[in-house]
Amino acid sequence: MTIDSLIRLAREAGASDLHLEPGLPAALRVRGSLRTSGEPIPAAALQALARNLIGESRWPEFLERRSFDLSVTIQGVRCRLNILQSARGIGFAIRLLASFQATLEKLNLHPGLKQLVEHPHGLILVSGPTGCGKSSTLAAMIQEINLTQASHIVTLESPIEYAFRPRRSFIRQREVGRDTPSFQQALLDVLREDPDVVMVGEMRDADTLRLTLNAAETGHLVLSTVHSSSCAEALQRIVGAFPPEIQNNVASQLADCLLAVICQRLRFRPDLKMRVPECEVLVGTTPIKAFIRNRDFFKIPQALETGADHGMWTLDRYRRWMEQRTDWVTPQPEAEIPDANPVDDGTKDPMPPLLATPKSKAALTPTAAQRPTSASESGPIEIEPVEGGLEGLIRELEKPR
């Protein structure tokens, strides 16, 4: 058993997640359902695998916390790993990220979402249950800014999932635990780093929520994620994360800076043979801001029903739009190794895998069996270097065959 073989198994099965637990076979989540595969995995094998991935220098940190987050590229697939201690021993929860570079078009999201990132400041939330593609949607929105605006983008993540190649924007990516000790410290730092756009991977506690709202209030465009089943619940959970005595102030602060909330889920389409996102979109209009400020979250669903003219979408209306859509994009895997000299023409994807394993020079050189043997065969003709430079090459070509 190797991590490469397990990731290959998950990729070939079309799995979104891979779960490893001592004494149990590997569990794959395919199209939302779990299924097992293979023989039970020994505890010693998983412990050795965890130690190798974490590294000796950070192994004591895992022993202290009993969990560890990291992201790596394995078998050409970008993976987010959570290594954890359970009753059986050391286990893994592995999320296989998209093998293509996320854009709004490739994720089959509504093109109207592009308008949300045109605002110079405010807060955009992407919400939904676990495994619904929040990180991919967030990456696609950052990519839209990267391709269309000359902005300074700072991402704060734990761990980094999608690596961005700067195009029109200047991008910094910081990983919590490696580049900064915490989200709180990173958010304090970012206000001194002259950003235009700040992306916070996840708002997990009241301190992170408070600092994220502060960043959105101080003239920055802030994008983040939160777990919820609806847009109204996402806003209610943010306000409810604070002590009761300050919830009114937090609600006013949230109302002042909110641009939009996108709540999404994934649904498998048998006709397309892939999962597509279904979205509920709430835009921060004046009535919505008043509901938030007064903490009347129960009134938001009715406002969504009547807010189509402002770019709002209910799940039912979004499903009807999807039923009429015909221009679906079927993602195609990207090459593992990016071009050595990329051309910034706006058409090539700008996000190569962050930790892609470089191939050796020998691996990149075609073997004799791979080279065409005659000019009639397809593919480029390989010309080996000869002594004497260009003149020597001409003499060789003029020799009778």
GIGIWO-V482407 format. One record per backbone hydrogen bond with DSSP energy under -1.0 kcal/mol. CO is the residue of the C=O (numbers start at 1). NH is the residue of the N-H. If there is no record, write none. Layout:
BEGIN
CO;NH  CO;NH
END
This chain:
BEGIN
2;6  3;7  4;8  5;9  6;10  7;11  8;12  9;13  10;15  11;14  16;96  17;29  18;94  19;27  20;92  21;24  24;41  26;37  27;19  28;35  29;16  30;33  33;30  35;28  41;23  42;46  43;47  44;48  45;49  46;50  47;51  48;52  49;53  50;54  51;55  58;62  59;63  60;64  61;65  62;66  66;85  68;83  70;81  72;79  74;77  77;74  78;97  79;72  80;95  81;70  82;93  83;68  84;91  89;86  91;84  92;20  93;82  94;18  95;80  99;334  103;107  104;109  105;108  110;113  111;114  112;115  115;118  122;222  123;259  123;260  124;224  125;262  126;226  127;264  129;132  133;137  134;138  135;139  136;140  137;141  138;142  139;143  140;144  141;145  142;146  143;147  144;148  145;149  146;168  149;151  151;170  152;196  152;197  153;172  154;199  155;174  156;201  157;176  170;153  172;155  174;157  175;178  175;179  175;180  180;177  182;186  183;187  184;188  185;189  186;190  189;192  190;193  196;221  197;154  198;223  199;156  205;209  206;210  207;211  208;212  209;213  210;214  211;215  212;216  213;217  214;218  220;122  221;198  222;124  223;200  224;126  225;203  230;234  231;235  232;236  233;237  234;238  235;239  236;240  239;242  243;246  246;250  247;251  248;252  249;253  250;254  251;255  252;256  253;257  254;258  257;123  259;284  260;125  261;282  262;127  263;280  265;278  267;276  269;273  269;274  274;269  276;267  278;265  280;263  281;313  282;261  283;285  285;289  286;290  287;291  288;292  289;293  290;294  291;296  292;295  296;299  297;300  299;303  300;304  301;305  302;306  307;310  307;312  308;311  313;281  314;318  315;319  316;320  317;321  318;322  319;323  320;324  326;328  343;345  350;165  360;364  367;371  374;377  388;392  389;393  390;394  391;395  392;396  393;397  394;398
END
